[in-house]
Amino acid sequence: MLNLNAITVRLGGRTILDRASAALPPRSRVGLIGRNGAGKSTLMKVMIGQLDPDDGSCDMPRDTRLGYIAQEAPSGTATPFETVLEADKERAALTTEAEHTEDPDRLGHIYERLTAIDAYTAPARAARILVGLGFDEEMQGRPLDSYSGGWKMRVALAALLFSNPDLLLLDEPSNHLDLEATMWLENFLKSYRGTVVVISHERDLLNNVVDYILHLEGGKVTLYPGGYDAFERQRAERLAQLESARVKQQAEREKLQDYVARNSARASTAKQAQSRAKALARMQPIAAAIEDPTLHFGFPSPPELRPPLITMDMAAVGYGDVPILRRVNLRIDPDDRVALLGRNGNGKTTLARLIAAQLAPMEGEMQSSSKMNVGYFTQYQVEELDVTDTPLEHMTRVMKGATPGAVRAQLGRFGFSGERAVQKIGSMSGGERARLALALITRDAPHLLILDEPTNHLDVDSREALVQALNDYSGAVVIVSHDRHMIELVADRLVLVDGGTAQPFDGSLEDYTDIVLRKTDGPGGGGGDAPKVDRKAEKRNAAEWREKQKALKNAVSRAEKDMAALAAERSRIDAALFDPKSVSGAEAKMTTSELMVKRASVEKKLDTAEQVWMEAGAALEAG
């Protein structure tokens, strides 16, 4: 479906992509991942055609319909519902033509085509997508200009999904979504019939939706089968093999260097020494894996306080004279980990601001520890950083009276050491700025951390580092996030903000997920004109489909295990051919000819296993 052929892109004198090559299977769902700044968006621009590569090409079938979100959000007096319907250009054109044509033959052709493209169910499909992304019936009828930029981007996403392109390209689609909309999008993409390439740092999405991971690192791309967890396992094995090869190579290098040094001066051994020196020069060094200092978060531990930190009794909070939440009863202790759930607009941020004492209760009571220090993170703090400053200048200014060592230590906890501390903020990525904002709000060792969407702009590795840091942190945490992986690993209490109040949610996050998906995909979730379905037949077909999928998944799993075993056997044979003394077992006793014959046999078996894996994977994808 999509072939990347030796794509090279240079920007500002820097090579972003270096002969990146990969072949994406038809109707695959591919997660494009890599560290912040690796070039993911650049590669997607090449796929879209917005950027011409310096070398190489991006090839796909001629009639492929591309779909991606434009940089500018839609605006104007049109409603979200109208905007989404207009995204199907053919339907809109045919509908307009049908209203004006007087040719009965042409009108007949128009109606036939409208039926063929399922145009008459379009309003129901558009409404279902908008509901899934958080637009109720009233919101669907409001003009676009009445919405914020984040909600306009949701409309753009809804229009893109409705247009149903052959190749769907998404760049961080969940950044403007809440948890509920993110779960709906994940469910939608699972059943998408075209090819999907999505840049995402959402671990759950990468595990539950994609069947391939395209990893971008050092300008190169590598395609891995499976979701993110499978990618991590495969990459860890690959890195372990590379490290083993590097150690062996270093030992061989030292051995050759020693021989050359001892024998170059002797006439009898000079030729052999020269030969080894040439072998040494030809030896391509295998680089050691380098630990990235930016993958580091460290929250300073606060002094102990007696519980509770905060108590609310029938509290109400809002803006002006209008309460957003009423009858809120909440207690937060020093070791609490609380996640706030609920759709955007239901009051999660309002409650967070009340907890942070940025808003005062309008009714009821709220008591807070007088000695409590609060750290409150929002995306606004990231956006308001002075781009002309450096992290060192910024931290020095807010840590008044602190020693240079203390300032440096706080920056170092978040990966800003050495030259990174004096880098201009304007040249930093969104992820780096988020880390700096976290460093700033935790400078005084807060007893309570309130984090409102802290993972936006953070790559997967950085998110894992943040989760680890939060779990090591000894203070209390209140978190608002659409990242389910983070909520599951950090939070031990769930509070649902809905219906004008905040109540403990007694179930698990999985229970909440089920509730959300039933609301958006169940009765009433897809609009009043959604077609009736035979539930018994649907359940029977679903059961049969699950059995078929289970068998195919087992076949894929068996093939992957066979491939891993055969690849390991091939590696042992290669090691025996390269350095017979380094191996033991059956290979150590075999001649070079026997090893070559065995390698050919293993290679044939590996090709067969790969064919089985590809066929089973294709059948699994086809459903």
Sequence and secondary structure as in RCSB ss.txt:
>XXXX:A:sequence
MLNLNAITVRLGGRTILDRASAALPPRSRVGLIGRNGAGKSTLMKVMIGQLDPDDGSCDMPRDTRLGYIAQEAPS
GTATPFETVLEADKERAALTTEAEHTEDPDRLGHIYERLTAIDAYTAPARAARILVGLGFDEEMQGRPLDSYSGG
WKMRVALAALLFSNPDLLLLDEPSNHLDLEATMWLENFLKSYRGTVVVISHERDLLNNVVDYILHLEGGKVTLYP
GGYDAFERQRAERLAQLESARVKQQAEREKLQDYVARNSARASTAKQAQSRAKALARMQPIAAAIEDPTLHFGFP
SPPELRPPLITMDMAAVGYGDVPILRRVNLRIDPDDRVALLGRNGNGKTTLARLIAAQLAPMEGEMQSSSKMNVG
YFTQYQVEELDVTDTPLEHMTRVMKGATPGAVRAQLGRFGFSGERAVQKIGSMSGGERARLALALITRDAPHLLI
LDEPTNHLDVDSREALVQALNDYSGAVVIVSHDRHMIELVADRLVLVDGGTAQPFDGSLEDYTDIVLRKTDGPGG
GGGDAPKVDRKAEKRNAAEWREKQKALKNAVSRAEKDMAALAAERSRIDAALFDPKSVSGAEAKMTTSELMVKRA
SVEKKLDTAEQVWMEAGAALEAG
>XXXX:A:secstr
 EEEEEEEEEETTEEEEEEEEEEE TT EEEEE STTSSHHHHHHHHHTSS  SEEEEE  TT  EE   SS   
SS  HHHHHHHTSHHHHHHHHHHHH   HHHHHHHHHHHHHTTGGGHHHHHHHHHHHTT  HHHHTS GGGS HH
HHHHHHHHHHHHH  SEEEEESGGGG  HHHHHHHHHHHHT  SEEEEE   HHHHHHT SEEEEEETTEEEEEE
S HHHHHHHHHHHHHHHHHHHHHHHHHHHHHHHHHHHHTT TTTHHHHHHHHHHHHH          TTS     
      S SEEEEEEEEEETTEEEEEEEEEEE TT EEEEES TTSSHHHHHHHHTTSS  SEEEEEE TT  EE
EE HHHHHTS TTS HHHHHHHHSTT  HHHHHHHHHTTT  GGGGGS GGGS HHHHHHHHHHHHTTT  SEEE
EESTTTT  HHHHHHHHHHHHH  SEEEEE S HHHHHHH SEEEEEETTEEEE  S HHHHHHHHHHHHHSTTT
T TT     HHHHHHHHHHHHHHHHHHHHHHHHHHHHHHHHHHHHHHHHHHHH GGG  SGGGGS HHHHHHHHH
HHHHHHHHHHHHHHHHHHHHHH 
